[in-house]
Amino acid sequence: MLAWTTTPGTPGGVTLSEVAEPSPLPHELLVRVEAFAPNPGDIAAIPGAPPGSIPGWDGAGIVLEAAADGAGPQAGDRVVFLGLGARGWAQRRAVPYASTAAAPPDAAWGHLATLPVPATSALRALRKLGSVLGRRILIVGATSAVGRIAVQLAARSGAHVVAVARDEGQHADLRRLGAHETHTALSSLTSRVHGAIDMIGGQHLVDAYALLEPGATVIALGHSAGAEERFPYGAFIADPTTADRSITSFFLGAESGLADEMAYLAADRQLQVGDVDTRPWTELATWVRRGAPRPSGRVVFRVDHAEFPG
């Protein structure tokens, strides 16, 4: 079969290569990959991956073979999947059934491929904040894939959603998705928040922590700023107005029981992930070489199976 493999020194760091067929373990399904949407973490991992590795955590496809132990989706089911062992940018892959969920038969591949990592990350991060009903919840990096979904889920849960996004041109869309306030920078916020989800890191994480009310938490979900967090002296000295605040890290791979939630998200007709830019998977290396641009929404690559009928 064909797969994109890491190849140091080549444009984009990956080449489309012939590789061995996957050999599923008893708890794994064999899936024909139909589409995948590269995540920032997928791209960042390419330079440090061993040569010949197949990148890609997640995607959508059709089950070719059910798990040997009979659990999970069955042959012929349309699924969304998440596998921490990567190997998603391929025509076929083996995926644990515990992180594979059945998808509606009429859902577009492009939409499904955008969900596993961003949507489940947003859902699990929001749950870590506890009940948000009637509380101010801050989403930093709200126009990212995770951020857009977090805005929607928080608004549905009854939160007063405060969205921060540098591009003011997208603020109207964030309000349409459920944000009650939109800001281009954290410096314009004048009221504290019960909890925060930060996709940016660096100074944004420092500033989000400073906005927490007593007992509140900020979840460090992303680090796209690529910068250090430098907290000023006194940031962690508590008084009655700053007591019991916390910062917690987040790793989707440490979360269990994702399949049911992935199925719920895949079946959600109202969930909006932004514009979906669908491209042939043969364009992947060129896109990576150009810096993996995402002008708006997600870029999805449709896998070619022309030489493999069925």
SULFEN-V271359 format. One line per field, one symbol per residue. burial: 1 if it has 16 or more other C-alpha atoms within 10 Angstrom, else 0. Layout:
# SULFEN-V271359
burial=???
This chain:
# SULFEN-V271359
burial=0111111100011111100000010011111111111110001001001001111111111111111000011100111111100111111111111111111100001111111111111111110010010011111111111111111111100011111111000010011011111111110010011111111111111111111111011111111000000000000000000100101000010000011011101110001011010110100110110001000011111111000000
